[in-house]
Amino acid sequence: MIVSQSGFTNVVSVGAGANSVDTLIEQSKDFLNKFNILIIMSDNDIHGNEMDASFIKEFGEKVKLVDKKIYEYKDANEEYFKFGKEKIEKIIESGRFKIEGRRDLDAKPYKGLGCKTGKYIPTGLETIDNAINDLAPGCLTLLTGRSNGGKTTLTKQVMANAIDKGNKVYLMSGEGDTEMLINELYQCVVGRNINHYDTIKINKRFRKEPKQEVLKALQEWHKGKFTIFNKGESKLKTMDELFKMIEFEIKINKFDLMIIDNLMSILSVQASDKLEAQADFVQRLHDLANSYNTHIILVLHPNKSYRKGQNLDFELIAGSMDMVNKADNIINVIREYDEEKIAEGISGQIEVTKNRYYTDIPSIDTHFERDTGLLLEKNESSYLAYGFTWEKYLIAAKNMKLRPEYVKEVEEVEDCPF
């Protein structure tokens, strides 16, 4: 009723609220399917999120969610009584904007560059972050490099940095062992201190494994902030099914950073349709990132004409040039093969070859630190290392463990005159 009073006549209420949404869908599915777009203005609470999920599950891409970051209260009634119909119009417009990128400058005038919502996420490499102004919300980055060149290494430390700064991260992997990936991520985060690890034997080889108290601290560190999807373990077959799942995750779970590693192993298409399918997939990812103010990183391989140690020009990125055009940033990871540079500790280079909003396109030398699995930026005289905040959870757990003994000790000396 409030939305209708605000001037939107094509509005339908969900019965007795979000809890009755399944009944509404069951009874009105055919009617709702007649519309190309369904804007869902649910309450800004857990029940509202469940309602959003139900509509997306049933109607897919038809569903456009309003931006709940605009809400200051729980629902439309409270927003209306506090701020008037203009606030309801603003909330509805946030859903309409996601339909086709339309903007009426009379209804939605310029508000300045500082008004953009979403989080800026550092990669942890100072020169790269200064150049691109961190991984910005609403943007798409292509990360490319030769096999065994360092793409996965850089991806892991970008994820670790994002989680450490409080961002929600979603990793979609098309290949590899998930347990091994998590183990390597943990080594990036834990660092060099051998006292935090046990050594285990796997067949003929030895690997570092975080000790149990360290593992519990790591789990607290990334609690609610890290999700992995392995396509190899999934029944999803088509690109359309895959994209719908990605859209669902971003809309409902509001991830700040999504990493897709790698496109070739994730897309299942005929060779004749490959370039068109890739370009379409990248376009949809770009639109999704822009609509929901998240950042998406897409990991790619160079094409077969690329040779090791060679600079990665746009033409050497596997896939359609449309993919390059749609990207906001392109970051290349190149492994070093020159023996003299390797002797100096230089393992490779990371270079920015496209930077849509700024002019900087730097290239930096990196050193691969084997103990942590991190790529460290080289400056004039040293390497720029950095750490993570997981240890505060380890310290907190140890303090809690010691606390009962401390209390008992105090009770035993309660009569002490000191």
Buried (B, 14 or more C-beta within 10 A) or exposed (E): EBBEEBEBEEBEEBEEBBEEBEEBBEEEEEEBEEEEBBBBBBBBBEBBBBBBBBBBEBBEEBBBBBBBEBBEBEBBBBBBEEBEBEBBBBBBBBBBBBEEEEEEEEEBEEEEEEEEEBBBBBBBBBBBBEBBBBBBBBBBBBBBBBEEBBBBBBBBBBBBBBBBBEBBBBBBBBEBEBEEBBBBBBBBBBBEEEEBBEEEEEEEEEBBBBBEBBBBBBBBBBEEBBBBBBBEEBEBEEBBEBBBBBBBBBBBEBBBBBBBBBBBBBBBBEEEEBBEBBBBBBBBBBBBBBBBBBBBBBBBBBEEEBEEBEEBEBEBBBBBEBBBEBBBBBBBBBBBEEEEBEEEBBBBBBBBBBBEEEEEBBBBBBBBBEEBBBBBBBEEEEBBBBEBEBBEBBEEBEEEEEEEEEEEEEEEEEEEEE
